[in-house]
Amino acid sequence: REMAKKHSPEQGSKIAKSGFKNEDNISKKINNWETDPEAKIWLKEMGINISKIKELDSKTSRELGLGNIKSDVIVTIDGEKHGISVKFYTANFNQLQRGTVENISKLLEMPLFVTLAMKKIVGSEGHQPQDYLQDVELKLLKEKRKNRFTQNQSETIERHKKLLIDEFPNNQRTKIRNWFDINKKTIIKILLRGKTAPSPQWFMAVKHNNGKISKTKIVSMENAINHFSKGEICFSNAGVFYIGKISMQRKSGDGGRISGQDLQFKIKPEEIFSI
């Protein structure tokens, strides 16, 4: 598995703004469906008989004042609402969810032992190696890392004051893996659909090249959930945790801010084109 790409806070803000603009553009195209060939294709892929549409209105969740929900665009067709989660990307990745361990724990209803493990993985205050390991254990851990990683990688891990998942005792690692395995489908449903109504019934991947849409695909949320649920629970040497086809890791970056200790979930939207 490749290393995840990192962004500065300024880049992150720019990406968020471009994402909002993208949602606006998608909504505008749907509103102009009668003259927009792409929008007609999307509606047909949603199972809409466009010859029978009497009234259509598309708005972003921001326009509707619905806050941070998973339905980025909500299309009302003859009184029936259709929520669409829009995933914009240039390189093949998209941030699906990000938050503090406490907030992610509540969202996914993690048991205490998983929550505590996640705090060690991100290096939260009070859950850093020096807080629970003896000096001799810390020294041994440092030596093992020197043998596994380059000097730069070792220094980064030390700076983040985190514990990698494969550095947990075997019994703890197995227990954590088993919880994610048992709850994998539920976790992925929450990450993709959220818990706040209106939940999206559709998942749209939108690829941009040089500021222009190069290709799109829309699938049912059920198909998207089934697709991203494929695969086992595993983790990389670099500390990236894989839940099916969704990756979870310490966010890092953010100029050393505490927000770098957030948990971040990512997907590869391009995979939707294989469905």
N, C-alpha and C positions, 0 to 999 in steps of 0.2 A: 504494500500500500504506500502511496506517495505521501510526502509531508504536506500538511495543509498550508495554504497560502495565507499570509498575515497582512493586515492593513493597519496603517496609522489611524488615529482618531479622525484626522482630516479626510483621509480616504474613505473611512467608514461613513462619515457624514455625507460625502459626495455620492457614495453608492446608494445610501438611503434616499437622497433627494432624486437621484435618477430613477430609483424604483418607484417613487411616487409619480414621477412624470410618466413612467411607463404605464402605470395603472390608469392614469388619466387618459392616455392615448388609447388604451384597450377599450375603456368605457366609451370614449368618443366614437371609435370605430363601430362598436356595437350599436350605438344610437343611430349611426348612419348606415345601418345594415342594408338598406334598400339599394344603396349605390356602392357599397363596399364588398367586393368579392370575398375577401378573407373573412369578414364578419358573417357572411352567409354560410361559409364552410363551418365556422365555429358553431353557429346555431344548429346546423344540420347534424353536426357531431354530438350535440346535446340532445338530439332526438326531437328537435322542434320542426314542425311542418311549417316552413316559412310562408307558404301560400295561404295559411289560415291565420297568420298574425294580424290582429286588429289594432293592438296598442302595445308598444314596447318602450320601456324607459330604463336606461342604464345609469347607475351612479356608483362612485367609489364609496367604501365604508366611511372614509374621511368626510366626504360631502354629506353623508347622512348622519354624521356625528356619532358613529357607533364605536369609536375608540379603536383600540388595538385588537381586532378580531382577525380570524383566519380568512374570512370572506373579504377579499380585497375589492372585488367588484360584485355588485348585486344587480341582476337584471330582472326586471318585472315584466312579464309577458302575459297580457290579458289577465292580470290580477295574481298570477303565480310567480313567486320569487325564486330565483336561481342564483345561489352564491357561488362565486368562482375564486379560487385561490390562485393568484398569478405569480409565477416564479420567473423573474427576469434574470438573465445571465449573459455574460460574454464568454469568460472562461467557464468551464463546466462545473460550477459549484454555486450553491445558494445557501445563505444562512436561514435555517428553518426556525430556530428558536435560540434565545440567549437569555440567561438570567443568573442571579445568585444561586448558590446551592440551596439555600433556604426556600427560595421561590420555586425552583425546579422540583425540589423535594415535595412541596405542597401540590404542585401541578400534577406530578406523576404518582403521588401518594406513596412515596418511598418509605420503607420501614427504617427504623433508626439506624440499624447497622449499615444500610446502604448510604444513608445520608452522611454518616460519619466517614465512611470510606470516600465519598465524593469530596468531602472537605479536605481529606488528606491528599487526594489527587490534584486538587487545585491549589493546595497550600494555604488554606484559610488560617487566619490568626488563631492560635491555640491548638492548631491541628497540623503543625509543621514538624518534620522529623525530630528536631531538638526537643520538642514538647513531649514525645512519648518513647524515644529511644535512648538507651544508655550510651555513654561516650564510646565504649568499645563497639557497640552496634553501629553507631554513626561512622566510625572509622572504617569498619568492614564494608558498609554500604558505599562509602566513597571509593574504596579500592575496587569494588565490583564494577562500579560505574566507569572507572578509568579503563578497565579491561573491555568494557562493552561499547563505549562511545568515544568519539573524538573529543579533544580537549574543549572545543567550543560547545559541543553538545552537553558535556558534563557540567561546564560552567553555567549554561542556561538552566539546566535542571536544578543546580544548586541555588542559583539566583531566584528561581521560582519557589524554592523551599517546598517542593512537592514530592510525593511518593508515587512512583509509577505502579500501575495496577499489577504488573508481574513481579513487583517487589513485595507484595503482600504475602503473608504465609499462605501455603497451598490451601489449607482448609477455609480461610477467609475468602480467598480468590474464588474458590469453587462455589461458596455460598453466594457471593455477589453475582457470579456468572449465572447461577441457577435462578436467582430472582429475576434477572433481566430476561432470561430465556423463557420462563413461565409467563412473564407479563409482556413479552415482546410485542404482540399484536395490539394490546391495549395501549402500550406506550406510543407506538407508531400512529395509532388512531388519534391520540391526544395531540401529538406533535404536528400532525398534518391537518386535523380538523378543528383542534381546540376544544374548549368546553363551553364557549360563549356563543349563544344563538345570535344571528342565524349562521349555522355551520355550513361550510361550502359543500356543495354536492359535486363540484367539478374542480379539476386540477389542470391548470394551463401552464405550459412551459413556453417561454418567449426568449428566443435568442436574438441578440443585437450584434451587429457589426457596424462600426463607424457611426453609431447613433441611430441606425435604421434597423427595423425588424427584418431579420434574414429568414427565420422560419418559426413556426408555431405549431403546437399540438395541444388539444384539449381531450382529456379522458375523464371518466367518472372517478370520483374520489375513492370509491370502492376498489376500482382497478389500480389506482395509485397506491393505496394502502397495501393491497395484496402484493404489488410489485416491490415496494420498499421493505416489505416484511421478509422477502426471500433472503436466505443467508443465515449464518449462525451468529452467536455472540462470540466475538473474538477481540483481540487487542494487538496493537503493533508495538514494536520495541520502543517507539518514540512516545508511547503513552496514549495513542488514539484508540478509543473504545468504539467498536462497531456493533450496532444493534441492527441486524439485517443489513440493509444497504444505507443506513443512516450512521454517520460518524458523530461521536461525542468526544469533546476534549476541553481542556482548560483553554480559555480564550487567549490569554497572554497578550502581549503588545500593550496598547493603550498608554504608552509612555510611562510605564511603571505604576499607573493608577490602580486602585483596588479593583476596578472593574475588570482588570486583566485576570482576576480570580474567578470570573464568571464561568459557568458551563456553557458551551456552545455546541449546537447540533447543526450539521450540514448534510445536504444531499447533492446529487448530481442530476439536475433536471433533464439533461440530455438523454438519460436512460428511458424517459417517457416515450421517446420516439421508437423504442423497440417493442412497445406494447401493441 
